[in-house]
């Protein structure tokens, strides 16, 4: 189950990121790495252990989870399984960042999974006094008595910022700094250490070039244990909200913990906290903390208001502001002593300066079988009902350029959504039938016609709307003029609409150049001829 869910979330993350294999230099399959955090072997130890068979090892060993993702998507970059107990997933993401920073890969999928099927782990954690006897992670509560275990799985897509911007990717956030260390000086291996935590905070802030007073939100590890929460609070207040030379009235610091909402995902705890913080940035709102069931812990600073340190008891706006980045900290500790911390910044705001001049756009839907194709068409129509304000050209871009296309597919050339709905109706009929596209590209012939195809203005709409076609035409125009020919651009742009008759040389030159530019344009779209005639 952990492998299946990991593949499922990996596929969903790729879809949300607009990933298309081999589309750009940073999406080449041999440059994509997988980094996954896992700790327990529940399924192998208990479920498949009842009947050991062929798939006992490949279906249960932790190394096969990232390996399965690599194999499924044919990604031949690094494949790494990480186990640092509760900090496994964030440590795996840290390794993915290092791999990107060192240029070992150009894109990474990273995350973690925790699927609980073995009761022995519950017993062991209870005997070790980790678990709550009252059923919740009561972070910041004076009666916090341990944590509540949780299943969890999550995956994110990582790229270097410049690559993501070049690929026009949706950027949820930017990891500005990451570091992992160990609480080796603690009283016991499972007990956190204030000094080690304070050191890692200072380390990542220094690496990211961020002043601790610029941080506005900290997603704490916050398991709901008395020792863990108090030590973490102490290190946070010492670094981010000091009593002296601290925050001014315009620099509030809010702290929260996802475990109070969803429980402790153990190996998946880090990815759960990171995804929550990305949602906080995306929604521009800090959700209320729900961990305090009785009274605020006595370990919370009594001078918190003077330090401008706050627990959000209600939904708190955290909006973008000009000239100042929103910065958060994501904290993740492991029971084996490992600590991993990220500095997370808001993603750059997308500035769309150009408008698409085309009145008609192509919308495509595809799937791996006919039934799924109908479901995807229905989902598209449902999405349009819920989002009537979506722009046609934006949807066309996403469905064509930012989706992998499967063998069962339909395409619609439309100018409005009303036309799209009418064209989709026959595809949703019970008797709808469609054949799969052949896996191999069919042979294509390019026919270069003669003078009979001449008209004016020739290819003017494509010249206006397509930058690549326009560049090819202008390149050929310059080449023709260098050879002493008169400009053929009046044939293309329709500048001379006075009924002028063009010479045989110009008309032939325009036809040849348009056909050559069309040939290059089609090859840019992946259509290459098997034969050329004319």
FIDOMAR-813716 format. One record per residue (C-alpha): x, y, z; residue in one letter; residue number from 1; chain. Coordinates in nm, 2 decimals. Each point is the difference from the previous one (the first is absolute). Layout:
      c1      c2      c3  code  pos  unit
       X       Y       Z     a  NUM     A
...
***
This chain:
      c1      c2      c3  code  pos  unit
    0.00    0.00    0.00     x    1     A
    0.28    0.25    0.08     x    2     A
    0.15   -0.05   -0.35     x    3     A
   -0.34    0.03   -0.17     x    4     A
   -0.09    0.32    0.19     x    5     A
    0.35    0.14   -0.07     x    6     A
   -0.05   -0.05   -0.37     x    7     A
   -0.35    0.15    0.02     x    8     A
    0.12    0.32    0.17     x    9     A
    0.30    0.02   -0.23     x   10     A
   -0.23   -0.01   -0.30     x   11     A
   -0.23    0.26    0.15     x   12     A
    0.30    0.23    0.08     x   13     A
    0.13   -0.04   -0.36     x   14     A
   -0.34    0.09   -0.13     x   15     A
   -0.03    0.31    0.22     x   16     A
    0.34    0.11   -0.10     x   17     A
   -0.08   -0.03   -0.37     x   18     A
    0.28   -0.25   -0.06     x   19     A
    0.04   -0.14   -0.35     x   20     A
    0.30   -0.24   -0.04     x   21     A
    0.29    0.13   -0.21     x   22     A
   -0.18    0.33   -0.08     x   23     A
    0.29    0.22    0.13     x   24     A
    0.36   -0.05    0.11     x   25     A
   -0.11   -0.03    0.36     x   26     A
   -0.27   -0.27   -0.07     x   27     A
    0.23   -0.25   -0.17     x   28     A
   -0.08   -0.34    0.16     x   29     A
    0.36   -0.09    0.05     x   30     A
    0.04    0.31    0.22     x   31     A
   -0.30   -0.06    0.24     x   32     A
    0.08   -0.14    0.35     x   33     A
   -0.22   -0.15    0.26     x   34     A
    0.05    0.05    0.38     x   35     A
   -0.24   -0.15    0.24     x   36     A
   -0.01   -0.03    0.38     x   37     A
   -0.13   -0.32    0.17     x   38     A
    0.05   -0.15    0.34     x   39     A
   -0.22   -0.30    0.07     x   40     A
   -0.04   -0.33   -0.18     x   41     A
   -0.35   -0.07    0.11     x   42     A
   -0.13   -0.17   -0.31     x   43     A
    0.31   -0.22   -0.05     x   44     A
    0.02   -0.10    0.37     x   45     A
   -0.37   -0.08    0.06     x   46     A
   -0.22   -0.02   -0.31     x   47     A
    0.22   -0.15   -0.28     x   48     A
    0.19   -0.18    0.27     x   49     A
   -0.30   -0.23    0.05     x   50     A
    0.06   -0.15   -0.34     x   51     A
    0.35    0.06   -0.13     x   52     A
    0.01   -0.01   -0.38     x   53     A
    0.16    0.15   -0.31     x   54     A
   -0.08    0.36    0.09     x   55     A
    0.09   -0.01    0.37     x   56     A
    0.33    0.19   -0.06     x   57     A
   -0.09    0.23   -0.30     x   58     A
   -0.35    0.07    0.15     x   59     A
    0.13    0.07    0.36     x   60     A
    0.36    0.12    0.02     x   61     A
    0.03    0.38    0.04     x   62     A
    0.25    0.05   -0.28     x   63     A
   -0.27   -0.12   -0.25     x   64     A
   -0.23    0.30    0.07     x   65     A
    0.22    0.26   -0.17     x   66     A
    0.13   -0.27   -0.24     x   67     A
   -0.36   -0.08   -0.10     x   68     A
   -0.07    0.37   -0.08     x   69     A
    0.32    0.01   -0.21     x   70     A
   -0.09   -0.31   -0.18     x   71     A
   -0.37    0.09   -0.06     x   72     A
    0.08    0.34   -0.15     x   73     A
    0.33   -0.11   -0.16     x   74     A
    0.20    0.26    0.20     x   75     A
    0.36   -0.12    0.00     x   76     A
    0.14    0.27    0.24     x   77     A
    0.09   -0.07    0.37     x   78     A
   -0.23   -0.23    0.20     x   79     A
    0.04    0.04    0.38     x   80     A
   -0.19   -0.13    0.30     x   81     A
    0.06    0.19    0.32     x   82     A
   -0.07   -0.11    0.36     x   83     A
    0.06    0.26    0.28     x   84     A
   -0.31   -0.10    0.19     x   85     A
   -0.26    0.28    0.03     x   86     A
    0.21    0.24   -0.21     x   87     A
    0.04   -0.25   -0.29     x   88     A
   -0.20    0.19   -0.26     x   89     A
    0.15    0.34    0.06     x   90     A
    0.35   -0.15    0.01     x   91     A
   -0.08   -0.16   -0.33     x   92     A
   -0.11    0.33   -0.15     x   93     A
    0.32    0.16    0.14     x   94     A
    0.20   -0.27   -0.19     x   95     A
   -0.20    0.08   -0.31     x   96     A
    0.09    0.37    0.04     x   97     A
    0.36   -0.09    0.03     x   98     A
   -0.02   -0.21   -0.31     x   99     A
   -0.15    0.29   -0.19     x  100     A
    0.25    0.25    0.14     x  101     A
    0.29   -0.23   -0.09     x  102     A
   -0.14   -0.06   -0.35     x  103     A
   -0.04   -0.37    0.05     x  104     A
   -0.35    0.03   -0.14     x  105     A
   -0.22    0.27   -0.16     x  106     A
   -0.33   -0.10    0.16     x  107     A
   -0.09   -0.20    0.31     x  108     A
   -0.31   -0.16    0.14     x  109     A
    0.03   -0.02    0.38     x  110     A
   -0.22   -0.08    0.30     x  111     A
   -0.09   -0.27    0.24     x  112     A
   -0.25   -0.27    0.10     x  113     A
   -0.13   -0.16    0.32     x  114     A
   -0.26   -0.28   -0.03     x  115     A
   -0.08   -0.16    0.33     x  116     A
   -0.10   -0.37   -0.01     x  117     A
    0.22   -0.15    0.28     x  118     A
   -0.14    0.02    0.36     x  119     A
    0.35   -0.08    0.14     x  120     A
    0.11    0.35   -0.08     x  121     A
   -0.29    0.14    0.20     x  122     A
    0.10   -0.22    0.29     x  123     A
    0.36    0.10   -0.02     x  124     A
   -0.07    0.37   -0.02     x  125     A
   -0.24   -0.03    0.29     x  126     A
    0.25   -0.18    0.22     x  127     A
    0.25    0.27   -0.08     x  128     A
   -0.25    0.27    0.12     x  129     A
   -0.02    0.17   -0.34     x  130     A
   -0.37   -0.03   -0.06     x  131     A
   -0.29    0.20    0.15     x  132     A
   -0.24   -0.19    0.22     x  133     A
   -0.28    0.25   -0.07     x  134     A
    0.02   -0.02   -0.38     x  135     A
    0.13    0.33   -0.14     x  136     A
    0.31    0.20   -0.07     x  137     A
   -0.07    0.27    0.25     x  138     A
    0.28    0.24   -0.11     x  139     A
    0.04    0.29    0.24     x  140     A
   -0.25   -0.15    0.25     x  141     A
    0.09   -0.02    0.37     x  142     A
   -0.13   -0.36    0.01     x  143     A
    0.18   -0.12   -0.32     x  144     A
    0.09   -0.36    0.06     x  145     A
    0.15   -0.13   -0.33     x  146     A
   -0.09   -0.03   -0.36     x  147     A
   -0.27   -0.17   -0.21     x  148     A
    0.13   -0.20   -0.29     x  149     A
   -0.12    0.07   -0.35     x  150     A
    0.02   -0.15   -0.35     x  151     A
    0.14    0.24   -0.26     x  152     A
    0.15    0.02   -0.34     x  153     A
    0.11    0.30   -0.21     x  154     A
    0.22    0.09   -0.29     x  155     A
    0.13    0.34   -0.14     x  156     A
    0.18    0.09   -0.32     x  157     A
    0.32    0.19    0.04     x  158     A
    0.21    0.20   -0.25     x  159     A
    0.26    0.27    0.01     x  160     A
   -0.19    0.33    0.01     x  161     A
    0.15    0.12   -0.33     x  162     A
   -0.10   -0.32   -0.18     x  163     A
   -0.36    0.02    0.14     x  164     A
   -0.03    0.36   -0.12     x  165     A
    0.15   -0.09   -0.34     x  166     A
   -0.26   -0.28   -0.03     x  167     A
   -0.29    0.23    0.10     x  168     A
   -0.08   -0.24    0.29     x  169     A
   -0.25    0.09    0.28     x  170     A
    0.23    0.07    0.29     x  171     A
   -0.16   -0.06    0.35     x  172     A
    0.31    0.10    0.20     x  173     A
    0.38    0.03    0.00     x  174     A
    0.22   -0.19    0.24     x  175     A
    0.26    0.26    0.08     x  176     A
    0.20   -0.20    0.25     x  177     A
    0.00   -0.36    0.14     x  178     A
    0.22   -0.18    0.26     x  179     A
    0.00   -0.32    0.20     x  180     A
    0.19   -0.07    0.32     x  181     A
   -0.02   -0.22    0.31     x  182     A
   -0.08    0.07    0.37     x  183     A
    0.30   -0.20    0.11     x  184     A
    0.04    0.20    0.33     x  185     A
   -0.36   -0.08    0.12     x  186     A
   -0.07   -0.18    0.32     x  187     A
   -0.12   -0.30   -0.20     x  188     A
   -0.01   -0.10   -0.37     x  189     A
   -0.38    0.06   -0.02     x  190     A
    0.01    0.33    0.19     x  191     A
    0.03    0.33   -0.20     x  192     A
    0.28    0.25    0.08     x  193     A
   -0.05    0.37    0.01     x  194     A
    0.35    0.08   -0.10     x  195     A
    0.00   -0.23   -0.31     x  196     A
   -0.33    0.15   -0.11     x  197     A
    0.11    0.36    0.05     x  198     A
    0.32   -0.08   -0.20     x  199     A
   -0.20   -0.14   -0.30     x  200     A
   -0.22    0.31    0.00     x  201     A
    0.30    0.23   -0.01     x  202     A
    0.17   -0.22   -0.26     x  203     A
   -0.29    0.00   -0.25     x  204     A
   -0.08    0.37    0.05     x  205     A
    0.37    0.09   -0.07     x  206     A
    0.01   -0.22   -0.31     x  207     A
   -0.32    0.16   -0.13     x  208     A
    0.11    0.35    0.09     x  209     A
   -0.32    0.06    0.21     x  210     A
   -0.03    0.20    0.32     x  211     A
   -0.19   -0.21    0.27     x  212     A
   -0.22    0.30    0.06     x  213     A
   -0.12   -0.02   -0.37     x  214     A
   -0.16   -0.34    0.07     x  215     A
   -0.37    0.04    0.05     x  216     A
   -0.12   -0.37    0.04     x  217     A
    0.16   -0.31    0.14     x  218     A
   -0.15   -0.34   -0.06     x  219     A
    0.13   -0.19    0.31     x  220     A
    0.06   -0.37    0.04     x  221     A
   -0.24    0.03    0.29     x  222     A
   -0.08   -0.36    0.09     x  223     A
   -0.19    0.07    0.32     x  224     A
    0.27   -0.13    0.24     x  225     A
    0.10    0.21    0.30     x  226     A
    0.37   -0.03   -0.05     x  227     A
    0.00    0.03   -0.38     x  228     A
   -0.24    0.30   -0.02     x  229     A
    0.17    0.19    0.29     x  230     A
    0.35   -0.04   -0.15     x  231     A
   -0.12    0.10   -0.35     x  232     A
   -0.18    0.31    0.15     x  233     A
    0.32    0.10    0.18     x  234     A
    0.22   -0.03   -0.31     x  235     A
   -0.26    0.19   -0.21     x  236     A
   -0.04    0.29    0.24     x  237     A
    0.38    0.03    0.06     x  238     A
    0.07    0.04   -0.38     x  239     A
   -0.32    0.14   -0.15     x  240     A
   -0.16    0.20    0.28     x  241     A
    0.27    0.11    0.25     x  242     A
   -0.09    0.21    0.30     x  243     A
    0.26    0.26   -0.08     x  244     A
    0.05    0.16   -0.34     x  245     A
   -0.30   -0.20   -0.12     x  246     A
   -0.30    0.06   -0.22     x  247     A
   -0.17    0.33   -0.05     x  248     A
   -0.38    0.05   -0.03     x  249     A
    0.00   -0.07   -0.38     x  250     A
    0.19   -0.33    0.03     x  251     A
   -0.24   -0.25    0.16     x  252     A
    0.11   -0.37    0.02     x  253     A
   -0.27   -0.27   -0.02     x  254     A
    0.07   -0.37    0.09     x  255     A
   -0.21   -0.31   -0.08     x  256     A
    0.02   -0.37   -0.04     x  257     A
   -0.19   -0.22   -0.25     x  258     A
    0.01   -0.30    0.24     x  259     A
   -0.27    0.16    0.21     x  260     A
   -0.22   -0.04   -0.31     x  261     A
    0.10   -0.32   -0.16     x  262     A
    0.22   -0.18    0.25     x  263     A
    0.36   -0.10   -0.01     x  264     A
    0.08   -0.15   -0.34     x  265     A
    0.35   -0.11    0.12     x  266     A
    0.20   -0.06   -0.32     x  267     A
   -0.25    0.21   -0.19     x  268     A
   -0.02    0.27    0.27     x  269     A
    0.25    0.23   -0.18     x  270     A
   -0.18   -0.01   -0.34     x  271     A
   -0.33    0.06    0.17     x  272     A
    0.13    0.31    0.18     x  273     A
    0.17    0.13   -0.32     x  274     A
   -0.32   -0.05   -0.21     x  275     A
   -0.20    0.18    0.27     x  276     A
    0.24    0.29    0.00     x  277     A
   -0.02    0.02   -0.38     x  278     A
   -0.38    0.02    0.03     x  279     A
    0.04    0.28    0.26     x  280     A
    0.20    0.20   -0.26     x  281     A
   -0.23   -0.09   -0.28     x  282     A
   -0.32    0.09    0.19     x  283     A
    0.16    0.30    0.17     x  284     A
   -0.15   -0.11    0.33     x  285     A
    0.13   -0.17    0.31     x  286     A
   -0.25   -0.25    0.13     x  287     A
   -0.10   -0.01    0.37     x  288     A
    0.19   -0.22    0.24     x  289     A
   -0.22   -0.27    0.14     x  290     A
    0.24   -0.18    0.24     x  291     A
   -0.09    0.17    0.32     x  292     A
   -0.28   -0.21    0.16     x  293     A
    0.03    0.12    0.36     x  294     A
    0.24    0.29    0.08     x  295     A
    0.31    0.15   -0.16     x  296     A
    0.32   -0.18    0.11     x  297     A
    0.19    0.17    0.28     x  298     A
    0.31   -0.04   -0.22     x  299     A
   -0.13    0.27   -0.23     x  300     A
    0.18    0.34    0.06     x  301     A
   -0.19    0.22    0.24     x  302     A
    0.12    0.30   -0.19     x  303     A
   -0.11   -0.13   -0.34     x  304     A
   -0.19    0.32   -0.08     x  305     A
    0.30    0.21    0.06     x  306     A
    0.21   -0.23   -0.22     x  307     A
   -0.28    0.03   -0.27     x  308     A
   -0.03   -0.39    0.01     x  309     A
   -0.35   -0.13   -0.07     x  310     A
   -0.20   -0.32   -0.03     x  311     A
   -0.28    0.05   -0.26     x  312     A
   -0.33   -0.08    0.17     x  313     A
   -0.19    0.11   -0.31     x  314     A
    0.07    0.01   -0.37     x  315     A
    0.26    0.28   -0.05     x  316     A
    0.07    0.18   -0.33     x  317     A
    0.35   -0.02   -0.13     x  318     A
    0.00    0.19   -0.32     x  319     A
    0.27    0.09   -0.25     x  320     A
    0.14    0.35    0.04     x  321     A
    0.20    0.20   -0.25     x  322     A
    0.37    0.00    0.06     x  323     A
    0.00   -0.27    0.27     x  324     A
    0.00   -0.37   -0.03     x  325     A
   -0.20   -0.22    0.23     x  326     A
    0.24   -0.25    0.17     x  327     A
   -0.08   -0.31    0.20     x  328     A
    0.19   -0.26    0.19     x  329     A
   -0.09   -0.37   -0.02     x  330     A
    0.14   -0.21    0.29     x  331     A
    0.03   -0.37    0.02     x  332     A
    0.16   -0.22    0.26     x  333     A
    0.06   -0.38    0.02     x  334     A
   -0.02   -0.23    0.30     x  335     A
    0.35   -0.12   -0.09     x  336     A
    0.14    0.35    0.06     x  337     A
    0.00    0.14   -0.35     x  338     A
   -0.12    0.36   -0.07     x  339     A
   -0.09    0.14   -0.34     x  340     A
   -0.10    0.37   -0.05     x  341     A
   -0.10    0.19   -0.32     x  342     A
   -0.03    0.37   -0.07     x  343     A
   -0.30    0.03   -0.23     x  344     A
   -0.07    0.32   -0.20     x  345     A
   -0.31    0.08   -0.21     x  346     A
    0.03   -0.07   -0.37     x  347     A
    0.05    0.29   -0.24     x  348     A
   -0.32    0.16   -0.11     x  349     A
   -0.08   -0.08   -0.36     x  350     A
   -0.01    0.31   -0.22     x  351     A
   -0.21   -0.06   -0.32     x  352     A
    0.07    0.29   -0.23     x  353     A
   -0.11   -0.14   -0.34     x  354     A
   -0.34   -0.10   -0.12     x  355     A
   -0.08   -0.28   -0.24     x  356     A
   -0.15    0.16   -0.32     x  357     A
   -0.15   -0.33   -0.13     x  358     A
   -0.37   -0.03    0.00     x  359     A
    0.00   -0.38   -0.04     x  360     A
    0.18   -0.25    0.22     x  361     A
    0.06   -0.37    0.01     x  362     A
   -0.11   -0.19    0.31     x  363     A
    0.12   -0.36    0.04     x  364     A
   -0.10   -0.28    0.24     x  365     A
    0.17   -0.34    0.01     x  366     A
    0.00   -0.32    0.21     x  367     A
    0.13   -0.35    0.00     x  368     A
   -0.34   -0.16   -0.09     x  369     A
   -0.33    0.11   -0.14     x  370     A
   -0.19   -0.01    0.33     x  371     A
    0.26    0.22    0.17     x  372     A
   -0.01    0.24   -0.30     x  373     A
   -0.37    0.05    0.06     x  374     A
    0.06    0.06    0.37     x  375     A
    0.27    0.26   -0.08     x  376     A
   -0.23    0.18   -0.24     x  377     A
   -0.27    0.01    0.27     x  378     A
    0.25    0.13    0.25     x  379     A
    0.10    0.27   -0.24     x  380     A
   -0.36    0.11   -0.04     x  381     A
   -0.05   -0.01    0.38     x  382     A
    0.31    0.21    0.05     x  383     A
   -0.14    0.26   -0.24     x  384     A
   -0.33    0.01    0.19     x  385     A
    0.18    0.07    0.32     x  386     A
    0.25    0.25   -0.15     x  387     A
   -0.20    0.20   -0.26     x  388     A
    0.27    0.28    0.00     x  389     A
    0.28   -0.22   -0.13     x  390     A
    0.16    0.14   -0.32     x  391     A
   -0.03   -0.21   -0.31     x  392     A
    0.36    0.05   -0.11     x  393     A
    0.13   -0.09    0.35     x  394     A
   -0.19   -0.33    0.00     x  395     A
    0.11   -0.07   -0.36     x  396     A
    0.37    0.05    0.11     x  397     A
   -0.04   -0.23    0.30     x  398     A
   -0.19   -0.28   -0.19     x  399     A
    0.24    0.00   -0.30     x  400     A
    0.34    0.11    0.11     x  401     A
    0.00   -0.11    0.37     x  402     A
   -0.15   -0.34   -0.01     x  403     A
    0.14   -0.34   -0.11     x  404     A
   -0.23   -0.13   -0.28     x  405     A
   -0.11   -0.36    0.00     x  406     A
   -0.12   -0.23   -0.27     x  407     A
   -0.38    0.07    0.03     x  408     A
   -0.05    0.37   -0.08     x  409     A
   -0.23    0.26   -0.14     x  410     A
    0.06    0.36   -0.10     x  411     A
   -0.24    0.29   -0.05     x  412     A
    0.06    0.33   -0.18     x  413     A
   -0.22    0.25    0.17     x  414     A
   -0.05    0.37    0.05     x  415     A
   -0.22   -0.02    0.32     x  416     A
   -0.10   -0.25    0.26     x  417     A
   -0.36   -0.03   -0.13     x  418     A
    0.14   -0.15   -0.32     x  419     A
    0.23   -0.23    0.20     x  420     A
   -0.30   -0.14    0.20     x  421     A
   -0.19   -0.07   -0.32     x  422     A
    0.30   -0.18   -0.15     x  423     A
    0.05   -0.21    0.32     x  424     A
   -0.36   -0.13    0.01     x  425     A
    0.05   -0.28   -0.26     x  426     A
    0.32   -0.11    0.18     x  427     A
   -0.20   -0.06    0.32     x  428     A
   -0.27   -0.22   -0.17     x  429     A
   -0.02   -0.37    0.11     x  430     A
    0.07   -0.11   -0.36     x  431     A
    0.31    0.22   -0.04     x  432     A
    0.28   -0.19   -0.17     x  433     A
    0.36    0.11   -0.06     x  434     A
    0.31   -0.18   -0.12     x  435     A
    0.34    0.04    0.17     x  436     A
    0.27    0.20   -0.17     x  437     A
    0.28   -0.22   -0.12     x  438     A
    0.30    0.00    0.23     x  439     A
    0.23    0.06   -0.29     x  440     A
   -0.02    0.33   -0.20     x  441     A
   -0.16   -0.07   -0.34     x  442     A
    0.18    0.10   -0.31     x  443     A
   -0.05    0.36   -0.10     x  444     A
    0.04    0.15   -0.35     x  445     A
    0.07    0.37   -0.06     x  446     A
   -0.12    0.13   -0.34     x  447     A
    0.15    0.32   -0.13     x  448     A
   -0.26    0.14   -0.24     x  449     A
    0.05    0.22   -0.31     x  450     A
   -0.13    0.34   -0.09     x  451     A
   -0.37   -0.10    0.02     x  452     A
    0.01    0.03    0.38     x  453     A
    0.08    0.37   -0.02     x  454     A
   -0.23    0.25    0.18     x  455     A
    0.03    0.32    0.20     x  456     A
    0.05    0.06    0.28     x  457     A
    0.18   -0.33    0.02     x  458     A
    0.03   -0.17    0.35     x  459     A
   -0.06    0.34    0.16     x  460     A
   -0.19   -0.14    0.30     x  461     A
    0.27   -0.25    0.08     x  462     A
    0.26    0.27   -0.05     x  463     A
   -0.18    0.22    0.25     x  464     A
   -0.07   -0.27    0.26     x  465     A
    0.30   -0.23    0.00     x  466     A
    0.34    0.14    0.11     x  467     A
    0.19   -0.29   -0.14     x  468     A
   -0.16    0.01   -0.34     x  469     A
    0.05    0.38   -0.01     x  470     A
    0.37   -0.04    0.08     x  471     A
    0.04   -0.25   -0.28     x  472     A
   -0.17    0.23   -0.25     x  473     A
    0.21    0.30    0.11     x  474     A
    0.32   -0.21   -0.03     x  475     A
   -0.09   -0.10   -0.35     x  476     A
   -0.10    0.35   -0.09     x  477     A
    0.34    0.13    0.11     x  478     A
    0.17   -0.28   -0.20     x  479     A
   -0.19    0.08   -0.31     x  480     A
    0.08    0.37    0.02     x  481     A
    0.37   -0.09    0.04     x  482     A
   -0.03   -0.18   -0.33     x  483     A
   -0.14    0.31   -0.17     x  484     A
   -0.37   -0.09   -0.01     x  485     A
   -0.27    0.25    0.07     x  486     A
   -0.18   -0.04    0.33     x  487     A
   -0.29   -0.26    0.00     x  488     A
   -0.14    0.12    0.34     x  489     A
   -0.29    0.19   -0.16     x  490     A
   -0.13   -0.34   -0.11     x  491     A
    0.02   -0.12    0.36     x  492     A
   -0.12    0.29    0.21     x  493     A
   -0.25    0.14   -0.25     x  494     A
    0.15    0.35    0.02     x  495     A
   -0.08    0.07   -0.36     x  496     A
   -0.38   -0.05   -0.04     x  497     A
   -0.05    0.22   -0.30     x  498     A
   -0.05   -0.30   -0.24     x  499     A
    0.37    0.00   -0.10     x  500     A
    0.11   -0.29   -0.22     x  501     A
    0.33   -0.15    0.11     x  502     A
    0.26   -0.11   -0.24     x  503     A
    0.06   -0.37   -0.07     x  504     A
    0.33    0.02    0.18     x  505     A
   -0.15    0.14    0.32     x  506     A
   -0.30   -0.24    0.00     x  507     A
    0.22   -0.30   -0.05     x  508     A
    0.25    0.13    0.26     x  509     A
   -0.29    0.05    0.25     x  510     A
   -0.14   -0.35   -0.06     x  511     A
    0.34   -0.16    0.05     x  512     A
    0.09    0.19    0.31     x  513     A
   -0.35   -0.06    0.16     x  514     A
    0.04   -0.37   -0.07     x  515     A
    0.35   -0.02    0.14     x  516     A
   -0.11    0.19    0.31     x  517     A
   -0.30   -0.23    0.04     x  518     A
    0.23   -0.30   -0.02     x  519     A
    0.22    0.14    0.28     x  520     A
   -0.32    0.09    0.20     x  521     A
   -0.14   -0.35   -0.03     x  522     A
    0.33   -0.15    0.11     x  523     A
    0.00    0.22    0.30     x  524     A
   -0.34   -0.16    0.09     x  525     A
    0.16   -0.34   -0.03     x  526     A
   -0.14   -0.08   -0.35     x  527     A
    0.29   -0.12   -0.22     x  528     A
   -0.06   -0.12   -0.36     x  529     A
    0.08   -0.35   -0.12     x  530     A
   -0.01    0.12   -0.36     x  531     A
    0.00    0.34   -0.17     x  532     A
   -0.15    0.05   -0.34     x  533     A
   -0.06    0.30   -0.23     x  534     A
***
